[in-house]
Amino acid sequence: MEEQKSSSNKKIIIGILLALLVGLGVYTMRTTSKFKASEEFLKQEKEQILGNLTAMEEKYDTAIAQNNSMSEELTIERDRIIAFKDSVQNLKSTNWSLIRRYRGKISDLEKTNERLMSVADSLFLVNNDLTIQRDSITGKLIEQTNANDTLMAQNVNLSEKVKIGGALRVNSVSAMAMRLRGNGKYAETTKAQKAEAIRVTFRIEGNEIATPGDKTAYIVIQNPSGKVLSEKGTFTANDGKQMPYTDTDVVDYKNLDKDVVMFVEKIPQKFVKGNYTVKVYVEGNIVGAAKLELKDAFLGL
């Protein structure tokens, strides 16, 4: 009797174990299937992001070829997209957090893309009109155009690809001329005869991969003839060249967006009418540029 009862108990235990094994197998299959589906979806999202970035890069290549006057700013933005695309392409693992972060970055890049493309399209239309009317352009204007093309050819090549990793980038570069008012405070001016200082602002973008700490920033301000204003010394650019600079600052970088303001005063050279070029270097890399136009004062005002 006892032997029959023991045998029955063993059969029940074996049945329970078999049921558990079957249940575990079904659960494992379902979990694996869900994981594969999620992995495939994230892979598709990654490919879509790369497709969006490639499309934007191609738009910038076309705009750069069509607009000499905006080539610097367009090239900088194009290189930011290339660097970001490399970051996505080289990503070995994908998760929802990174996908959301990259989607947000794509949105910011698309806004900048729309703004720059709108300006570039307008300039392209203007250039076409000027081409049609070139037979009526005076010799003086043709000579000035040739001089401008020569100056652009001598500018620093901004198309060098910046690798993702420790490299830093900046945006929102702006420059304004300042005059000293009677109350001892500075105010903005667009008149060459009134200008006494230049205020340059830019934002170093946050980069989680970059090494935090002190980062050396330089600004190079060139007058309409290409001469560096208020030259304080030289620094070594990433291509090994010695570059004269107008001002420098050490920025305490903590992997977050960092706004930087550099104020240049007591400039020995006289300001003249024309376009001034402002270039920003961080850690030897040229990362941004802006234009500043000064006009003649009317009747001394």
Protein Blocks (a to p, Z undefined) as FASTA:
>chain_A
ZZmmmmmmmmmmmmmmmmmmmmmmmmmmmmmmmmmmmmmmmmmmmmmmmmmmmmmmmmmm
mmmmmmmklmmmmmmmmmmmmmmmmmmmmpmbdcfklmmmmmmmmmmmmmmmmmmmmmmm
mmmmmmmmmmmmmmmpcfklmmmmmmmmmmmmmpccfkbccdehjbccdehiacdddddd
fkopacddfbfklpcbdcddddddddfkbccdjdddddddddfkopaghiabdcddfkop
acddfbdcddddehiacddddddehifbacdeddddddddeehiafbdcdddddddeehZ
Z
